[in-house]
Amino acid sequence: YNNPAASDSEGEGNAALFVEKAPAALAAMQRASVVVSAPAAPPQSRNVSESVVSKRARVLNEIIATERIFVASLRGFVKGYIEQLRVSDSPLKREFMAQPRIALLFTNIEQIVTLNEDLLQRLSERLPQMPDGSECVGDIFAEFGPLFAIYAQYTANHELAVQALKKLEGRVAYAETMRACETKCAAFLSSLQECSPPPLNAIGSYLILPVQRVPRYRMLLQELRKRTD
């Protein structure tokens, strides 16, 4: 497992802060990102402007590229791990899903997948394959911000769920069950045409992804706003 203690504490604070501040901050970014027609700038100023737009386009590309990988990875986890473990054909699987912390974490992941699939679709509709840097996404994040409260719940439960998982690691059937889940997950990810991220090597590597995502949003959106001013 990744060591989640520090990440959980920081991630929970970031998730709560994102949910609290997103509507106002992102609405301000939306207003700042509106493209306004202006007289043609002198050559030197135009070059500077083009440089800013290019940097902004790179940030927009990174937002949507990382979102595709994030959604695909979690979809792989749902297909490979959650759906397999819910087929209670062994004592270990039944004990696995009987753990309330683990069951809640898995439910939250499925909710996050649904939420972020919607977010990815909205971003994909707004942004062409290669954004030119003029597109606005602040209104989309402002709309989704309150829904990201699910991340705060997930992060608050993450460490306790991981501790519950560790108690099962000593079981003889655990390694075999995890290998079967990893195989299913890898097969699903390799079947994706649009985005096929490499499979991660442990269940803990997937469980930490939502904890890490909110700080990444904050970093990217702050960078986008800096490139918009």
Salt bridges, closest charged atoms under 4 A:
ASP8 OD1 - HIS158 ND1 2.85
GLU20 OE2 - LYS21 NZ 3.85
GLU62 OE2 - ARG216 NH2 2.92
GLU67 OE1 - ARG213 NH2 2.81
GLU83 OE2 - LYS79 NZ 3.72
ASP89 OD1 - LYS93 NZ 3.29
GLU95 OE1 - ARG171 NH1 2.28
GLU110 OE2 - ARG86 NH1 2.71
GLU117 OE2 - ARG75 NE 3.56
ASP139 OD2 - ARG126 NH2 3.00
GLU143 OE1 - ARG122 NH1 3.08
GLU194 OE2 - ARG68 NE 3.02
GLU223 OE1 - LYS226 NZ 3.34
GLU223 OE2 - ARG227 NE 2.87
